[in-house]
């Protein structure tokens, strides 16, 4: 599949990352159930992927899979969730992650991602962004580290909480 580059409008949206203690996962029952599935599959090391059929049905529209391209080293969205596509206004499958953020935002995003994957532990956070009509929106997301060979941390599942996705929080 050829790499896709998102539109300029998407790259211009300012975003805010707010880390959350993983203990708060109980406040997001769909994500909590997804975490339980990941933990059951991670008993002998990081799983290679997440099987959507094992996840709660309500979570399916929020599950995306991202991996590092072996040739370019870029992070690429291999499977975009319906919520990701809706949030960006286009299909994100095949998009290069570095192209989906403003140039000044991506180094911080990459640093957080690398730290999450180095830790090998799930990560919970709230994200806020300003939409194209200057409205503030938010969602809670969970990152689940994955590994193609059980050692390398070269993949992750990105799960948006459907109950919080796109919740308007003011101007």
N, C-alpha and C positions, 0 to 999 in steps of 0.2 A: 504494500500500500504506500503511495507517495506521501511524503510529509506535507502537512497542511500548515499554512501560516494564517493566524486569525486576522480579523480586520483591524484597522488602525483604531476604530472606536473602542474595541474591547481592550486594547493595550493601554488606552488612556484613562481607564477607570481607576481612581485611587482606592486603595484597600487598606484595611487595618486588621492586624493579627493579634488576637488576645488569647494567650495560653490559658488552659484550664487544667486543674488537677484531675488526674484520671479517676479519682474517687468520685467525682461529680457525674460519672457516666450513668449512675443510677437515675439521674434527672432526665436522661434521654433513653427510654426503654428499648427503642429499636436498635440504637447503637450498642447498648449494653448486651443485647442478645447476639449481635454480630461479634462483639468482643469475645463472648463466651465460645462461639464457634471457632474463632481464630485461635483462642487459647487451647481448645481441645485438639486442634491440628498442629499446634506449635510445641507439643510436649517433647518431641525429639529434635528440636531445632526449628528454624523459620520455615514455614511451608512455602512451596513454590508459587502457589496461587490461592485464591479463595474460590470455592465452588458455590456459585449463586444458588444452587439447589439446596445447599445446607443453610443458607441465610434465611432470615425471616422474609416472607413474601413482601411485606411492607418496605423492606430495605432495597429491593431490587432496583428501583428507579434511582437510587442514590449511589450505586456502586460503580466506581471507575477503576481501571487497572492501568498503572503507569510503569514503564521500565526504562532502564538505561540502554541506549542503542550501543551495541558492541563496537561499531565502527566509529561513530561520531562522538560518543560519550554523552550525547544529549539525552535528556529525559523526554520520553515520548508517551503521549496518551494513546495506549493501545486499544482500550475499550472505554468509551465515554458513557457516563450515565445519562439518562434522560434529563435529570436535573442539571447536570453540567451543560448539556446542550442547550437547555432552556435558558440557563443563566447567561450563556455567552451568545445566544441568538443564532447559533449555527452548530453543525456537527463538529465535535472536538476530537473525534477519533482520528489518530494520525498526526495531531498537532504537536509541535515541539514546545515543551514547557517554557523555555526561555522566551519564546515569541508571544506568550500570553500575558506577560507582565510588562509594565513600564520599565524602561532601562534602569531607572534609579531604584526600582523596587526589587528587581530580580536577584541581585547579589544577596540581599537579606533573606529572600525566599529560599534560595539555594543553600545558604548557610544553615537555616533552620531544618531543611529537609535532610541535609547531610548529617546533622547532629541527631535527628530522630532515627535515621537508619543506622548510624554508628552505635546508638544505644540499643537498637534491636527491640525496642519496646513500643507498644501502641502509644499514640499521642492524640490528645483531645484539645481542640481549640475552637474559639468563636471567631468568625471572620465578618467584617463589615465592609461594605463597599458603597460607593455613590454611583447610582445608575445614570443612564444617559439623560434622564429628565431631572437630574439633580436631587433624586430621592435617595435616602439612606435605606439599605437593606442589610440583612444579616442571615447567617446560618451557622450551625455547629457542625464541625467535621471531625472525623476520626481517621487517622492514618494507621494502617496495619503493615508493618514491614514484612517483606517477602524475600525469598532467595531462590535463584534459578538452580543452585546446586547445594543448598543447605548451609553454605558458608558466606558467599558473596551477598551483600545487601544491595541488590541491583534491581529490585522491584518493590512496589508497594500498592496496596489497595487504598483508595481514597473514598471514604464513605460520607456522604452528606446526610444529615438527619432530615428526613422528609417533613417532620413536624415543625422544624424551625426554618427550613429553606425558603428564602424569599420573604421572610417576615419583615414588614416595613417598620422602621424604628424612628421615623421623623425626617426632618430636612436638615 
